[in-house]
Amino acid sequence: MSLMVYIAAAVFGLSCTALLARPSRAPRDPLTVSTCAAIVLGSLGLVCAAPTTLSAVNSLTGIPNFGAPLTYGMISAYSCSLLILLIQWRGGSPARIRRMVLRSIAAYSALIGAIVVLFTLADPSVERLTDLDTYYANTPYMREMIVLYLLGHSAATLAMCSVCVAWARKVTGLLRTGLQLILVGTMLDVIGFQLVKYTAVVARWTGHDLDFLSTGIAPPMASLAALTCSAGFALPRLLPTLRAHWRDLGDLRGLGPLWSEVRFASLAPKPPSALWQLPRMRLHWREVSIHDGLLALAPYFDDRVRERTRDAALHEGRSAHEARVAAEAAMVADAARRAAAREEPFGTPSTYRLYATEVSDTCGLVELARALARSRLATAVPESTVKATPR
C-alpha cells in the first residue's frame, strides 16, 4: 500500500512542474504559488500517511504513533492551502485577500495546535500503522483529535467542491475541464476517504467493526483523488504546451522539402545538438537556416519562371494566392538548380519578395514547402522554357 501512496504523491507533486514551467514571472504569481503550495502539501500528506513513513517516523522519534499528529497536521495544512487557493481564485482587493488568507492560516494553525495538544494528552501506546483512526476511535483525546482533523479537511474540500461547481458553469474549454477534474477528485476525497473514515469511526462508537472501510477503501480512494486533482491542476497549463509542441513538430516536418532544396546554400551556423531541444527551438533554427538559404538564392530568382507558373496555375483554376505560392516554389526550385550547378546569377537581381518573407510566422514557409512537395519545376514549367540568360 505504501508504494501505491508514494506513486500517487509523486504524480501529484510533479504536476506543479506544469505550473512552474512558465515564463520567469510565473512562480511569483500568487495564484501559481498557492496552487503549487496546495499540490506540494497534498503530496506530503500522502507521503506521511504511508505505513512505511509512519513506521520510520515512530522509530526516529521513539514515540509510538507520533506519525499520526504529523500526518493529521500535514492534511490540515493541505486543507488550509485549499482555502487560500480558493481565496486567490476569487480575487478582490489585495487587502481583502491578505486578510482572508491570514484568517485561514490562523484557524488551521489553531487546529494543528489542538491536534498536537490532544495527542500529547492521550495515551496511544500501541503502535498502529494502518488502523489508528478506528483503533483509537473511543480513546479520550485521540477521539477528539481524529474528529478534528476530519472536520477541518471536510470544510476545505466541501468549499472547493462548491466553488468548482459554480465556476464550471461560467467557463469553457480546458479551464472548465480542469475544474471538472478537480471537482471529481475532491468528490472522491469527500466520499471515498472522508465519508468512509466517518463511517468507520462512528461504527466503532456504536460497537460495530467496519475497520475495512478505513484500512482497505480510504487509502486507495485518497490516492485516486490526488491523481485526479493533479490532472485538473495541470491540464489547463500543460495541454496547450503539448499542443504547441505538436504543431511545431508538424511544421518542422512540413518544412522538410523546402529545407532539402535550399540547405546547400544556407550559411547559417549549425544549431546545437537537437537531442535535448524543444520543437520550438528546432523549428526556429530551421526557419533561420531556410531564410538564409533563400537569401543566398535570391540572385538566381527568375521572374519569368514565376510569371509563367503563376499564369499556368491561374489557368488551371487555382486561387490567386495558391497560384502565387506555386509560382514562388517553381522559382525557388529553378534558382536552387542553377545555383547548385554553379551557373552565373543574373546581372540584375529580381526585386520580388516571397510571400514567406512577408508573414511573421511559419505558415508562409510551410506553404512554400508544400508547393515544392506537390510539384517540382519539371512538372510545373517545361525545362525547355527556362533559360538562364542575363538580363
N, C-alpha and C positions, 0 to 999 in steps of 0.2 A: 504493500500500500504506500510506503514511503516513496518508492520510485515513481509511482503514478503522480503523487502530490508534487514531487520535485520537478517532474517534467511539466506539469501544469503551471507551476510557479515560474519556471524558466521561460515558457512561451508567453505567459502573462507579462513578465518583466521585460522581455525582449521587444514586446510591442511598443514600448516607449521609444525605441530607437527610430521607429517610423515617424514619431512626432518630433524627435530631435534632429532628424536628417533633413533639415530645412535651412534656409539662409541663416547667416550668423546671428541675426537678431531674434530668431525664433525662440531659443532657450530662455531669453529674457522676457518673453511674453508671459504675463501672469496666468493666462488660461492654459498655455502649454505647460508651464511649471506645475500648476495644480493638477493637470491630467497625469503628468509623469509621476508626481508625488503619490497620487492615488494608486497608480499601477504598481509602483515600487512597494508601497506599504501593503497592498494586497498580496503581492508576491511573497513578501517577508512573512505575512500572516500564514500563508500556506506552508512555507518552509518551517516555521515554528511549530505548526500543528502536526507535522510528520512525526510518527513514533520514534524514528531514528534520532531526530533532532531533540525531541523531548527527553529521551534516554541520555543523550550526550549532555544536555543542559543540567539534568538532575545529577549526573555523575560529576560534572565540573564544579557545581556549587555545593554538592554534598547535602542538598536539601531535597527530600522526596517531593516530587510533583512541582518543583519550582518552575518547570516549563509551563505550567498551567497559567499563572498570572502573566508570564511573559507572552504567551500566545493570546490570551484574552486582551492584554494591553495592546498588542500589535493589531488585533482585529478592531479594537476600539479606535486606535489611531487611524486605521483604514476607513472606518465609518466617519470619523471627523473629516478626513480628506475628501470623502464623497460629498459631504455638506459644503465644504469650501469650494469644491468643483462646481456644485450647483449655484453657489453664490456668484462665482466668476461667470458662469454661463448666463445667469440672469442679468448681470451687468448693473449699471447705475453709477452714481457719483462715487469717486474714489473714497470719500469719507464714509459713505454708507457701506461700501464693500469692506473697507477696513474694519468698521465697527462690527459687522456681521461675522467676519472671519474671526475676530478676537473673541466674540461671544461663543462661537462654536468651539474654538480652541479651549476656552475656559471651561465650558461644560464638559467636554470629553477629557480634559485634564483632571477635572474633579472625579469623573467616572473611573479613570485609570487609577487615581489615588485611592478611591474607595475599593477597587479590586485588590490592590496591594494590601490595604489595611485589613480587609476581610480575610484574605489568605493568611495574613500574619496571626489573626485571632483564631483561625480554625486549627484543626489538628489532623491534616491529611498525611498521616504517617505511612500509609500503604501506597506504594507507587502504582499508578495506573496510567498506562500509555495510550490506551485506545478507548476506554470507557469511563474516564474520570467524571464526565458530566452526570452519568446515571449512577455510578458507584457512590458518589458523594451527594446525590440529589437530596437526601434527607439529613445531611450533616449540617449542624448550625454553622453559620457564616459562609461555608462553602456553598450552601444552597443559595444564599443571597448573592454571592459573587457570580455564580453561574447565571442566575436570572438577570443580573445587572448587565453583563456583557451581551447577553442575547437581546435584551430590550434596547440597549444602545445601538446595536447593529441593525435591529429591525427598524428603528426610527429613521436611520440614514437610508437604508435600502428602499423603504416604502416611499420616502420623499423622492428618491431617484426614479422610482417607477412612475410616480405621478407626473413628474416633470417630463420624462421621456414620452409618456402617453400624450401629454398636451402638446409638446413641440413636434412630435412626429406628424401631427396633422397640419402643421404650418410650414414645414419644409419639404423639399423634394430631393430627388437624386440620391447621391451617395450619403449625404448628411442624414437623410431620412432612414436609409438602410442601416447606417451606423447606429442611429438612435434605437432602431428596432432591435438590433442585435444586443445593444446594451440593456434594453428592456427585457429581452428574453433571458439574458444572462442573470440579470438582477432577480427576475421572477424565479429562475432556477435556484438562486440563492435563498429567496424567501420561502419557497415551497419545499425544495429538495433538501435544504440544510436547516433553516431556522424552524420551520413548522415541524420538521421531523425531530429536531432536538427538543422543542417544546413538548411534543407528544411523548417522547421517551422519558423526559424528566417528570412530567405530570403523571405518567403511568407509574413511576416509582413512588410518587407521593400517595397514590391511591392503592398501593400494594400490588401493582402488576409489573410484569417484566417485559418491556418492549425494547430492551437494550440493542437488539439487532438493528433497529432504525437508526440509532445514533452511531453505531460502530460500522455497520455494513452499507448504509444508504447515504448518510450525510457526507462522508469524505469524498466519494466519487462525484456526488452531485455538486459539491463545492468546487471541485476541480473542473468539472464541466462548465459550471457557471463562470469561473475565471477565464477559461478558454474562449467562451462565447463573448464575454465582455471585452477581452483583448482584441478580438476580431472587430467588435464595434468601435473601439477606440482607434484602431489602426486603419481600418478600411477607408474612411474618408480621406486620410492623408496618403496612404500607401498606394491605393489603386490608381489614382491619377498619375502618380510617378511611374508605375508599371506600364500604364497605357502609353505614356510619353516615351519610355524606353522602347516599347514595341514599335511605335511609329518611327522612331529614329532608326531602328534596325531595318524596318521596311524601306525607308528612304535610302539607307546605306546600300541595301541590296539593289534597289531601283537605280542607283547611280552607276552600277557596275558597267553597263555598256558604254556610257559616256567616259568613264574613267579609263577603260581599256583602250578607248580611241585617242585620248589626249595625254595619257600618263607619260609617254616618252618625251613630250615637250615640256612637262612641268618641271620647274626648277625649285619648287617649294621644298623646304627641309623635310626630311622624313620624320613622321611622328614617332614618339617613344613607343615601346612595346605595347601592343593593343591588348595584352592578356588581362591587365587589370583596369583597362579604361572603360568608362561607361559609354554606351552607344552615342550619347550626345557629343562627347569629346571626339570619338572616332569619326562621327559624321562631320563635325566641324573641320577636322583635318582633311577629310576627303573633299569638302567644299572648297577649302582654301587651295588645295592642290589642283582641283579641276579649274578653278578660276585662273590660277597661274598658267595652266596649260592652254586655256582659251586665249589668254592674253598673248602667249607666245605664238599662237597660230593666227592671231588677228591679221598680220601682214599677208597671209595667204588666202584670206576670205575673198571669194569671187562673187560679186553681186549678181552676175549673170546666172550662175548656178542657182542662187537663192530665188531670183525672179522667175526662172523657168519652172522650178519645182513648185513655187507658190501658185503660179498660173495653172499648172497641171493639177494641183490639189483642189483649187477652186473649181476647175472644170469637172472634177470628179464629184463635186457636191459637198466638199468639206466646208466647215465654217471658216471665217476669216482668221480666227485665232489658230485653229488646227492647221490651216494652210501655212500660216507664219511659222509655227513650230516645225512642221515638216520641212519647210524650205531652209530653216536655220540648221536643222540636222543634216540636210544634204550639203550645205555649205561647209559645216564643220568637218564632216567626213571627207569632203573633197580637199579641204585645207590640210587635214591630217595626212592624207595620202601623199600629197605633193611635198609636205614638209618632211615626211619620213623618207621620201625619195631624194631629199636634198635638192629640190628644184629651187630656183630663184624666186623670192617673193615678188609681189607686184611693186612696181616703182612708186605708184600712188596707192597707198593702203586704203582699204574701204573704211568709211566712217560709220558704217552701220553698227547699231548697238543691239546685241542679242537680248531677247526677252528675259532670259535667265539673269542678266545683269541689271535689269530694271526692277526686279522684285527683291525684297529683303530676305525672304525665307527660301526654303529648299525647293519649293514646288516648281519653280522655273527650270532648275537643273534636272529635276526628275522628269518633267515633261520632255525635255530635250533628250534625255537618255532613253525614254520610252519610244520616242520617234526614231531614234537611231536603231533601237532593237527591232522595231516593226519593219523598217525598210532601210537598206543601205543605199549608197549612192548609185550603185549599179542598177538597182530596180527603180529608183526614183527618176534618174536622168540618164539617158543613154550615154555611155562613156565617150562615144564619138563626138558628142556635142560639147564636151568640156575640154577647153584648150587653155593651157596656162600661158597666155600671151600677155606681154607687158602692156600696160595702159599708157 
